[in-house]
Amino acid sequence: MEKRNIKVALLGLGTVGMGVYKLMDMRKDVMEKTIGANMEISRILVSNVSKKREGVDTSLLTDNWKEILEDDDIQIVVEVIGGIEPARTMILEALKSGRHVVTANKDLVAEYGRELLDAAEKGGCDLLFEAAVAGGIPIIRPLKQCLAGNEISEVIGIVNGTTNYILTKMFEENMGFEDALAKATELGYAEADPTADVEGLDAGRKVAIMASIAFHSRVVFGDVYTEGITKITSEDIAYAKEFDSVIKLLGIARNTDSGIEVGVYPMLLNREHPLASVRDSFNAVFVHGDAVDDAMFYGRGAGEFPTASAVMGDMIDVARDLQYQCTGRISCTCYREIPVKAFGEVKNKFFLRMQVENQPGVLARIAQVFGDHKVSIARVVQKHARDNQAELVIVTESVKEYHLKDAVRELEDMDHIIEISSIIREYAHQN
């Protein structure tokens, strides 16, 4: 077979872009043996060509996208700019011109995945995005290929390293949320504006992508209920320990008879569950399929080289397809149209911590409110009672979200309820 030289354009030279550039250089001696062809970066799109970049061949730099688009020798475009625009326009133009695309852009894939995949299919091009979810952990390809013989019913994961680091520090070192966030920022795990991480938005985008692939039906970010970790307190952590559990920010997607359930929120997770042992900035995704049963994918969820590893894996996959003339093999796999269930209809178990007046009959009145709203109580713990105030912890059975919400609204109006301090869901495997 004729050995070809496959040329690549790299869009962006930030943390991930530099990782890809360095990793390509590290592997250049084995590239031909790995692919059956040579592959090299021939153009790098940056916003400022005069900026000093240690170790980068400046002759490759350009700030002109059209220069790349009009270069017929470039066959693969790697987008690591991030954000929606101009990345969306560039990827669409690249696909329409017959270029194959690798992207790490979770924001874009979560919102415009169908448009991009349709453009790729129309042009017979590869569009790969392994790095868009969970950094260096392979999960997109396993869901699309390795587990393709399964009916997947559940995908749950810790897919944000910043929040997992914060919760680990709160759990293991008794740090408060603000102190743990400050430590995460100091170590570079958290951005200057950590909102997307701590409010669950970053994880929500990743879960939308995984749900779409796992269940073969389009789920976009707007379908995902998101709730962050900013309200988790040291008191909640202490109760989790007492209940032999941890608190994790979980992305959960389930395919049920009545529709897809998808959300991101903190959950009490029993220590026996494999995800409970995932610490610090590590990520993990747990998949349940009818044939494979349970499978877990674990590793670094972000960072220069872990993410570059996923990007380069996709680049090599495209290059192999080019070498063997079989591009466009796997495009959009969303052949179903399953409705996304309204979040109020989703069932969860709940942990509620509340401050109440310490007097006879209060618990009975609370139980009455729960009963009126179809909420069954599984467990009650009373601690920290003082002369006129007590702390109650109530754990419910599985209940619809809107029933719990209605009950809480009525409880908040009761004179005997001083404060509802915490409401946290508790993970339970659902058959």
C-alpha positions as CSV (number, residue, x, y, z in Angstrom):
1,M,0.0,0.0,0.0
2,E,1.3,3.5,-0.9
3,K,2.6,5.3,2.1
4,R,1.0,8.8,2.3
5,N,1.9,11.9,4.3
6,I,-1.2,13.1,6.1
7,K,-1.2,16.8,6.9
8,V,-3.1,18.3,9.9
9,A,-4.2,21.8,10.8
10,L,-4.4,22.5,14.5
11,L,-6.9,25.2,15.5
12,G,-5.8,26.7,18.9
13,L,-2.6,26.4,20.9
14,G,-3.8,26.7,24.5
15,T,-3.3,24.0,27.1
16,V,-4.8,21.2,25.0
17,G,-3.4,22.5,21.7
18,M,0.1,22.6,23.2
19,G,-0.4,19.1,24.6
20,V,-1.3,17.8,21.1
21,Y,1.7,19.5,19.5
22,K,4.1,18.1,22.1
23,L,2.6,14.6,21.9
24,M,2.8,14.6,18.1
25,D,6.5,15.4,18.5
26,M,7.0,12.7,21.1
27,R,5.5,10.1,18.8
28,K,6.8,11.2,15.4
29,D,9.3,8.3,15.2
30,V,6.6,5.7,15.5
31,M,3.8,7.5,13.6
32,E,4.3,5.5,10.4
33,K,4.3,2.2,12.2
34,T,1.2,3.2,14.2
35,I,-0.9,4.4,11.3
36,G,0.7,2.9,8.1
37,A,1.3,6.5,7.0
38,N,3.1,9.6,8.2
39,M,1.1,12.3,9.9
40,E,2.3,15.9,10.7
41,I,1.0,19.2,11.8
42,S,1.4,21.6,8.9
43,R,-0.5,24.6,10.1
44,I,-1.5,26.0,13.5
45,L,-4.2,28.7,13.8
46,V,-3.6,31.2,16.6
47,S,-5.0,34.6,17.4
48,N,-1.6,36.2,17.9
49,V,1.3,34.9,15.7
50,S,3.9,37.2,17.4
51,K,3.3,35.7,20.9
52,K,6.3,33.8,22.2
53,R,5.7,30.1,22.4
54,E,8.5,28.0,23.7
55,G,9.4,25.0,21.5
56,V,6.9,25.7,18.7
57,D,7.9,26.0,15.1
58,T,6.8,29.6,14.3
59,S,6.7,28.9,10.5
60,L,3.6,26.8,11.2
61,L,1.6,29.6,12.8
62,T,-1.1,31.6,11.1
63,D,-4.0,33.8,12.1
64,N,-5.8,33.3,8.8
65,W,-8.4,30.5,8.8
66,K,-9.0,30.9,5.1
67,E,-5.3,30.1,4.5
68,I,-6.0,26.7,6.1
69,L,-9.3,26.2,4.4
70,E,-7.8,26.8,0.9
71,D,-4.8,24.5,1.5
72,D,-5.7,21.3,-0.4
73,D,-2.9,19.3,1.3
74,I,-4.6,19.5,4.7
75,Q,-6.8,16.5,5.3
76,I,-7.5,16.7,9.1
77,V,-8.6,19.7,11.1
78,V,-8.2,19.5,14.9
79,E,-10.3,22.1,16.8
80,V,-9.2,22.8,20.3
81,I,-10.3,26.5,20.5
82,G,-13.3,25.8,22.6
83,G,-16.6,27.8,22.8
84,I,-19.3,28.0,20.2
85,E,-18.0,30.5,17.7
86,P,-15.9,30.7,15.6
87,A,-15.4,27.0,16.3
88,R,-18.8,25.9,14.9
89,T,-18.4,27.9,11.7
90,M,-14.8,26.6,11.1
91,I,-15.8,23.0,11.7
92,L,-18.8,23.2,9.4
93,E,-16.7,24.8,6.7
94,A,-14.0,22.2,7.1
95,L,-16.5,19.3,6.8
96,K,-18.2,20.9,3.8
97,S,-14.8,21.2,2.1
98,G,-14.2,17.4,2.6
99,R,-11.8,17.7,5.6
100,H,-12.1,15.3,8.5
101,V,-12.5,16.9,12.0
102,V,-11.3,16.0,15.5
103,T,-12.7,18.3,18.3
104,A,-12.4,18.4,22.1
105,N,-15.3,21.0,22.2
106,K,-17.9,19.7,24.7
107,D,-20.0,23.0,24.5
108,L,-20.3,22.7,20.8
109,V,-21.0,19.0,20.6
110,A,-23.6,19.1,23.4
111,E,-25.5,21.9,21.6
112,Y,-24.9,21.4,17.9
113,G,-23.8,17.8,17.7
114,R,-26.6,16.8,15.3
115,E,-25.8,19.7,12.8
116,L,-22.1,18.8,12.9
117,L,-22.6,15.0,12.5
118,D,-25.1,15.6,9.6
119,A,-22.5,17.8,7.8
120,A,-19.9,15.0,8.4
121,E,-22.2,12.3,7.0
122,K,-23.2,14.4,4.0
123,G,-19.5,14.9,3.1
124,G,-18.5,11.3,4.0
125,C,-16.1,12.7,6.6
126,D,-15.0,11.6,10.0
127,L,-16.0,13.7,13.0
128,L,-14.5,12.4,16.2
129,F,-14.8,14.0,19.7
130,E,-13.5,11.6,22.3
131,A,-11.8,14.4,24.2
132,A,-15.1,16.3,24.7
133,V,-16.1,14.0,27.6
134,A,-13.9,13.0,30.5
135,G,-10.5,14.1,29.1
136,G,-8.2,11.1,28.7
137,I,-10.8,8.5,29.6
138,P,-12.1,6.5,26.6
139,I,-15.9,6.6,26.8
140,I,-17.3,7.9,23.4
141,R,-15.6,5.2,21.4
142,P,-16.6,2.4,23.8
143,L,-20.2,3.5,23.8
144,K,-20.3,3.8,20.0
145,Q,-18.2,0.7,19.2
146,C,-17.1,-1.6,21.9
147,L,-20.5,-1.7,23.6
148,A,-22.6,-1.4,20.5
149,G,-24.1,-4.8,21.0
150,N,-25.7,-3.7,24.3
151,E,-28.9,-2.0,25.2
152,I,-27.5,0.6,27.6
153,S,-30.0,1.5,30.4
154,E,-27.8,3.7,32.7
155,V,-24.7,5.9,32.4
156,I,-23.6,7.6,35.6
157,G,-20.3,9.4,36.1
158,I,-18.0,11.8,37.9
159,V,-17.0,13.9,35.0
160,N,-15.8,17.1,36.5
161,G,-12.4,17.0,38.3
162,T,-12.7,20.3,40.0
163,T,-15.8,19.5,41.9
164,N,-14.5,16.0,42.7
165,Y,-11.3,17.5,44.1
166,I,-13.4,19.9,46.3
167,L,-15.7,17.2,47.6
168,T,-12.7,15.0,48.4
169,K,-11.0,17.7,50.4
170,M,-14.3,18.4,52.3
171,F,-14.7,14.7,53.0
172,E,-11.1,13.7,53.9
173,E,-9.7,16.9,55.4
174,N,-12.9,18.5,56.8
175,M,-12.4,21.6,54.7
176,G,-15.3,24.0,54.1
177,F,-16.5,24.6,50.6
178,E,-14.7,27.9,50.2
179,D,-11.4,26.7,51.5
180,A,-11.5,23.6,49.2
181,L,-12.4,25.8,46.2
182,A,-9.5,28.1,47.1
183,K,-7.1,25.1,47.2
184,A,-8.5,23.8,43.8
185,T,-7.9,27.3,42.3
186,E,-4.3,27.4,43.7
187,L,-3.5,24.1,42.1
188,G,-5.0,25.1,38.8
189,Y,-8.0,22.7,38.9
190,A,-10.5,25.6,39.1
191,E,-10.8,28.5,36.7
192,A,-10.8,32.1,38.0
193,D,-14.5,31.9,37.4
194,P,-15.5,28.4,38.6
195,T,-19.2,28.7,37.9
196,A,-19.3,26.2,35.1
197,D,-17.7,23.6,37.3
198,V,-19.3,24.2,40.7
199,E,-22.8,24.7,39.4
200,G,-22.7,21.5,37.4
201,L,-22.8,23.1,33.9
202,D,-19.6,21.5,32.6
203,A,-20.7,18.1,33.7
204,G,-24.2,18.7,32.2
205,R,-22.7,19.2,28.8
206,K,-20.8,16.0,29.0
207,V,-23.8,14.0,30.3
208,A,-25.9,15.3,27.3
209,I,-23.3,13.9,24.9
210,M,-23.0,10.5,26.7
211,A,-26.8,10.1,26.9
212,S,-27.2,10.9,23.2
213,I,-24.7,8.2,22.3
214,A,-25.7,5.6,24.9
215,F,-29.4,5.7,24.1
216,H,-29.3,6.6,20.4
217,S,-31.5,9.6,20.8
218,R,-30.6,13.3,20.8
219,V,-30.1,14.9,24.2
220,V,-28.9,18.5,24.3
221,F,-27.6,20.5,27.2
222,G,-30.9,22.3,27.7
223,D,-32.5,19.0,28.5
224,V,-30.2,18.4,31.5
225,Y,-31.3,19.4,35.0
226,T,-28.2,20.8,36.7
227,E,-27.5,21.5,40.3
228,G,-24.1,22.3,41.8
229,I,-22.2,21.7,45.0
230,T,-22.1,25.2,46.5
231,K,-24.7,24.4,49.2
232,I,-22.9,21.3,50.5
233,T,-21.7,21.8,54.1
234,S,-19.5,20.1,56.6
235,E,-22.6,19.0,58.4
236,D,-23.8,17.2,55.3
237,I,-20.4,15.5,55.0
238,A,-20.6,14.4,58.6
239,Y,-24.0,12.7,58.1
240,A,-22.7,11.1,54.8
241,K,-19.9,9.5,56.9
242,E,-22.4,8.3,59.5
243,F,-24.5,6.7,56.8
244,D,-21.4,5.0,55.3
245,S,-21.6,7.1,52.2
246,V,-19.8,9.9,50.3
247,I,-21.2,12.9,48.5
248,K,-20.3,13.1,44.8
249,L,-21.4,15.4,42.0
250,L,-22.9,12.8,39.6
251,G,-24.1,13.0,36.1
252,I,-26.9,10.5,35.7
253,A,-28.6,9.4,32.5
254,R,-31.2,6.6,32.4
255,N,-33.3,5.2,29.6
256,T,-36.6,4.2,31.1
257,D,-39.9,3.0,29.7
258,S,-41.3,6.5,30.0
259,G,-38.4,8.5,28.6
260,I,-34.8,9.5,29.2
261,E,-33.9,10.9,32.6
262,V,-30.9,13.1,32.6
263,G,-29.4,15.4,35.3
264,V,-26.4,16.5,37.2
265,Y,-26.5,17.0,41.0
266,P,-24.7,16.1,44.3
267,M,-25.7,12.7,45.6
268,L,-25.1,10.5,48.6
269,L,-23.4,7.4,47.3
270,N,-22.8,4.3,49.3
271,R,-19.1,3.5,49.9
272,E,-19.5,0.1,48.3
273,H,-20.3,1.6,44.9
274,P,-17.1,1.7,42.7
275,L,-17.6,5.4,42.0
276,A,-17.3,6.2,45.7
277,S,-13.6,5.5,45.7
278,V,-12.9,8.0,42.9
279,R,-10.9,10.8,44.6
280,D,-9.3,14.2,43.9
281,S,-9.4,15.3,40.2
282,F,-10.0,11.9,38.8
283,N,-13.0,11.1,36.7
284,A,-15.0,7.9,36.2
285,V,-18.0,6.7,34.1
286,F,-20.1,3.7,35.1
287,V,-22.2,2.0,32.4
288,H,-24.9,-0.6,32.7
289,G,-25.8,-2.7,29.7
290,D,-28.0,-5.7,29.2
291,A,-25.1,-7.9,27.9
292,V,-22.0,-6.4,29.5
293,D,-23.7,-5.8,32.9
294,D,-21.6,-3.2,34.7
295,A,-18.4,-1.5,33.3
296,M,-16.4,1.4,34.6
297,F,-14.0,3.7,32.9
298,Y,-11.6,5.6,35.2
299,G,-8.7,8.0,34.8
300,R,-7.6,11.6,34.4
301,G,-10.5,13.8,33.3
302,A,-8.6,16.8,32.2
303,G,-5.2,18.3,31.8
304,E,-2.7,18.9,29.0
305,F,-1.6,15.4,28.2
306,P,-4.7,13.4,29.2
307,T,-6.9,15.4,26.9
308,A,-4.2,15.5,24.2
309,S,-4.1,11.7,24.5
310,A,-7.8,11.5,23.5
311,V,-7.4,14.0,20.7
312,M,-4.4,12.2,19.3
313,G,-6.2,8.9,19.5
314,D,-9.0,10.4,17.3
315,M,-6.4,11.8,14.9
316,I,-4.8,8.4,14.5
317,D,-8.2,6.8,14.0
318,V,-9.0,9.3,11.2
319,A,-5.5,8.8,9.6
320,R,-6.0,5.0,9.6
321,D,-9.4,5.5,7.9
322,L,-7.7,7.7,5.3
323,Q,-5.0,5.2,4.7
324,Y,-7.5,2.4,4.2
325,Q,-10.1,4.5,2.4
326,C,-12.9,3.9,4.8
327,T,-13.7,7.4,6.2
328,G,-17.2,8.2,7.4
329,R,-17.8,4.7,8.8
330,I,-19.5,5.9,12.0
331,S,-21.4,9.1,12.0
332,C,-24.5,10.0,14.0
333,T,-25.9,7.0,15.9
334,C,-29.1,8.8,17.1
335,Y,-31.6,6.7,15.2
336,R,-34.3,6.9,17.9
337,E,-36.5,9.8,19.1
338,I,-37.0,9.1,22.8
339,P,-38.6,11.9,24.8
340,V,-36.6,13.4,27.6
341,K,-38.7,13.0,30.8
342,A,-39.8,16.2,32.6
343,F,-37.5,16.4,35.6
344,G,-40.5,16.7,38.0
345,E,-41.5,13.1,37.0
346,V,-38.1,11.6,37.8
347,K,-37.9,9.5,41.0
348,N,-35.1,9.9,43.6
349,K,-34.5,9.2,47.2
350,F,-33.8,12.3,49.3
351,F,-31.8,13.3,52.4
352,L,-33.3,16.3,54.1
353,R,-31.7,18.1,57.1
354,M,-33.9,20.6,58.9
355,Q,-34.0,22.7,62.0
356,V,-37.3,22.5,63.9
357,E,-38.8,23.6,67.2
358,N,-38.1,21.1,69.9
359,Q,-41.5,20.3,71.1
360,P,-44.0,17.4,71.0
361,G,-46.0,16.7,67.9
362,V,-43.6,18.5,65.4
363,L,-42.4,15.2,63.9
364,A,-46.0,13.9,63.5
365,R,-47.0,17.1,61.7
366,I,-44.0,16.8,59.3
367,A,-44.8,13.2,58.7
368,Q,-48.4,14.2,57.9
369,V,-47.2,16.7,55.3
370,F,-45.0,14.1,53.6
371,G,-47.9,11.6,53.6
372,D,-50.2,14.1,52.0
373,H,-47.7,14.5,49.2
374,K,-47.1,10.8,48.6
375,V,-43.6,11.0,50.2
376,S,-42.7,7.9,52.2
377,I,-40.2,8.2,55.1
378,A,-37.4,5.6,55.3
379,R,-35.4,6.9,58.2
380,V,-35.4,9.7,60.8
381,V,-32.4,10.9,62.9
382,Q,-32.7,13.5,65.5
383,K,-29.5,15.2,66.9
384,H,-28.2,18.4,68.4
385,A,-31.3,19.1,70.4
386,R,-31.2,22.2,72.5
387,D,-33.9,23.8,74.7
388,N,-36.1,25.0,71.9
389,Q,-34.5,23.7,68.7
390,A,-33.6,20.3,67.3
391,E,-32.0,19.1,64.0
392,L,-33.9,16.5,62.1
393,V,-32.6,14.4,59.3
394,I,-35.2,12.6,57.2
395,V,-34.4,10.1,54.5
396,T,-37.2,9.3,52.1
397,E,-38.0,6.4,49.9
398,S,-37.9,6.9,46.1
399,V,-40.3,9.7,45.3
400,K,-41.2,11.8,42.3
401,E,-39.3,15.1,42.3
402,Y,-42.4,17.2,42.1
403,H,-44.0,15.4,45.1
404,L,-41.0,16.2,47.2
405,K,-40.9,19.8,46.0
406,D,-44.6,20.3,46.9
407,A,-44.0,18.8,50.3
408,V,-41.0,21.0,51.0
409,R,-42.9,24.1,49.9
410,E,-45.6,23.3,52.5
411,L,-43.0,22.5,55.2
412,E,-41.3,25.9,54.6
413,D,-44.6,27.6,55.5
414,M,-45.0,25.8,58.8
415,D,-44.4,27.8,61.9
416,H,-42.6,24.9,63.6
417,I,-40.0,24.6,60.8
418,I,-37.1,27.1,61.5
419,E,-35.0,26.1,58.4
420,I,-34.6,23.4,55.8
421,S,-30.8,23.4,55.7
422,S,-30.1,20.7,53.1
423,I,-31.8,18.6,50.4
424,I,-29.5,16.1,48.8
425,R,-30.5,13.1,46.6
426,E,-29.3,9.6,47.4
427,Y,-28.2,7.3,44.6
428,A,-30.1,4.0,44.2
429,H,-29.7,1.7,41.2
430,Q,-33.0,1.4,39.4
431,N,-33.9,-1.7,37.5
